Amino acid sequence: MEPAVRIDHLTKVFKVPSLKGQRVTAVSDLSLQVAPGEIYGLIGPNGSGKSTTMKVLLGLIAPTKGTTAVFGQDSRKVRSRVDVGFLPENPYFYKFLTAEETLHFYGRLGGLRKRAIRERSKELLALVGLEHARDRRLSGYSKGMLQRIGLAQALIQRPRLVVLDEPTAGVDPAGSRKIRDLILKFREDGISVILSSHLLEQVQEVCDRVGIIFQGKLCREGPMEALMAIEDQTEILLERASPELIARVKALVDEDAQASLLRAGHPRTTLERLFLEETSGESPDTRGGSQDA
Amino acid sequence: MHNLAVYRHFSPARVGVLARNTLTQLVRMRAFYFLLIFSVIVLVSALLIQNFTFDPARQLKIMKDMSFFAMSMFGTIFAIVATANLIPKDVEDRTLYTILAKPVPRFEYLLGKYLGAMLVIVLSMAVMMLMLCVVLYLRQQALLTEQQALLDAGAPHAEEIAVVIDELKADGPSTSLITAAAAICLQAMVLGAVTLFVSTFASSGLFTVVVAFMLFFVGYIEPVVVDYWRGSMESLGSFANACIHVVELIFPNFQSFNLVDDVVSGKTLPLSLFFKILGMGLSYVVVYLLAAYFIFADKEL
């Protein structure tokens, strides 16, 4: 099966505007693939080359060396963008347009007919929870709402690949969680995602595979489970365990010559979950909590 | 799940969407407020000019002169200021990323933006022209009635009054007025294309505005300078002439779009002159848009 994204030996060198003709290598010999339906996290510090990689993939800048392809189509070709939806970091859409007009604008650019846009807009505004603000100009939108309309515009032509650059930057925890839930829904719908984020906890929650990029090079890559697993440790999570049972488990561990008990106690919730419980009254989602035991 | 989109290498619909969006942007930025200022200029010139001159035909001439000056100012300023910020603002706000991340070729983006801005100019000019024609017609009719009444009352100098009536009839709304307004429109379109070209490599909107105004100035004084060069550098031979030709080709001669003086003085403009200006104007638009595309096509965003 054709990968959703194929990046082969990508190198991008920028000329620095100076008299000396200096050059900076933003990305160096980077190769990766994203399978259809996979959520791939691209993480790394600022200036490591994440956004440059995404821009090359979207045809916004040309590679110095190497190739990039989206579902087998060279990403320098405009046609490859039919299958791509993109949400840039801190997007500012046309503030003079309403949400509905924004989706109409991007839908038409994506090659959709008016009727299809009307139906799709309705669906997407419901998906991102902006039905109530459909006729409001974007100048009156909060940052979280802008990110959500950004997601909607990215999805308007039903792309098979969505590229998200810091989708939760500057968004409050509730908005951030909504965006996370939307990304998880992409997986259900079979949409491939490339996600760049500094919120590593969120990346950990949603991504199937992760690539760590540093100084333009892909240092480490693999499935989330494999990368996160600490090979020489085993976690046992008990519910309603009596102090006697805990004491017996400890005694059993003590009997073993090699094994040692590192920690025992109550698992902690996350600050995000605590915040959401207090501010929205929603029942906490069990997924994603810290499991210190 | 299947993709809904249909891709074509060139889509007039996409260009139309971009143009309409730019038009909406400029309208919602209240660009049409200038029309209010223009209305005031036309009405004030119609109502107050009679206090400054008793010559009825001169009143109409002054009214036309003031209105065309206002139209020309609007066309020049708007073409530069509105076009200069189209691309830099989209880059700064990153709106350009979301647009070009859709299947939109860069030349369609440029063309759509340009056409949107020009649509505002054309619509504004049309409205201004309509306003001028209506007010001019009403004032002309009022003056004609006045003169006819004098004639009917058996006023002395009947021959002079008859001449004034003939002059007034010639100074009303005419196709020459439309030709002059169309020439102003074309000038604004050429200037818009030049400005768009500068904005593709400029580092800021301000730089674009300054350079575009300088190019406009150069184009405006070009015929005078070229005549001077030709007169004083004959001895330099063919190389100097070739250089002058290049200058003439690169910088549009904005003087050639100025038909206002002829129209105000009551001359009838031949249609061939309009087509000549149209051909020249559209050629410059095409050349400068192509030049803008060649730079923008490889621009790293």
Boltz contact constraints between the chains, C-beta under 6 A:
constraints:
  - contact:
      token1: [A, 58]
      token2: [B, 101]
      max_distance: 6.0
  - contact:
      token1: [A, 60]
      token2: [B, 301]
      max_distance: 6.0
  - contact:
      token1: [A, 61]
      token2: [B, 300]
      max_distance: 6.0
  - contact:
      token1: [A, 78]
      token2: [B, 103]
      max_distance: 6.0
  - contact:
      token1: [A, 78]
      token2: [B, 105]
      max_distance: 6.0
  - contact:
      token1: [A, 79]
      token2: [B, 7]
      max_distance: 6.0
  - contact:
      token1: [A, 81]
      token2: [B, 102]
      max_distance: 6.0
  - contact:
      token1: [A, 81]
      token2: [B, 103]
      max_distance: 6.0
  - contact:
      token1: [A, 82]
      token2: [B, 5]
      max_distance: 6.0
  - contact:
      token1: [A, 82]
      token2: [B, 7]
      max_distance: 6.0
  - contact:
      token1: [A, 82]
      token2: [B, 103]
      max_distance: 6.0
  - contact:
      token1: [A, 86]
      token2: [B, 101]
      max_distance: 6.0
  - contact:
      token1: [A, 88]
      token2: [B, 94]
      max_distance: 6.0
  - contact:
      token1: [A, 88]
      token2: [B, 97]
      max_distance: 6.0
  - contact:
      token1: [A, 91]
      token2: [B, 94]
      max_distance: 6.0
  - contact:
      token1: [A, 92]
      token2: [B, 93]
      max_distance: 6.0
  - contact:
      token1: [A, 96]
      token2: [B, 25]
      max_distance: 6.0
  - contact:
      token1: [A, 96]
      token2: [B, 28]
      max_distance: 6.0
  - contact:
      token1: [A, 105]
      token2: [B, 21]
      max_distance: 6.0
  - contact:
      token1: [A, 108]
      token2: [B, 17]
      max_distance: 6.0
  - contact:
      token1: [A, 109]
      token2: [B, 14]
      max_distance: 6.0
  - contact:
      token1: [A, 109]
      token2: [B, 102]
      max_distance: 6.0
  - contact:
      token1: [A, 109]
      token2: [B, 104]
      max_distance: 6.0
  - contact:
      token1: [A, 110]
      token2: [B, 5]
      max_distance: 6.0
  - contact:
      token1: [A, 110]
      token2: [B, 102]
      max_distance: 6.0
  - contact:
      token1: [A, 111]
      token2: [B, 5]
      max_distance: 6.0
  - contact:
      token1: [A, 111]
      token2: [B, 6]
      max_distance: 6.0
  - contact:
      token1: [A, 111]
      token2: [B, 7]
      max_distance: 6.0
  - contact:
      token1: [A, 112]
      token2: [B, 4]
      max_distance: 6.0
  - contact:
      token1: [A, 116]
      token2: [B, 4]
      max_distance: 6.0
  - contact:
      token1: [A, 157]
      token2: [B, 4]
      max_distance: 6.0
  - contact:
      token1: [A, 157]
      token2: [B, 5]
      max_distance: 6.0
  - contact:
      token1: [A, 158]
      token2: [B, 3]
      max_distance: 6.0
  - contact:
      token1: [A, 158]
      token2: [B, 4]
      max_distance: 6.0
  - contact:
      token1: [A, 189]
      token2: [B, 1]
      max_distance: 6.0
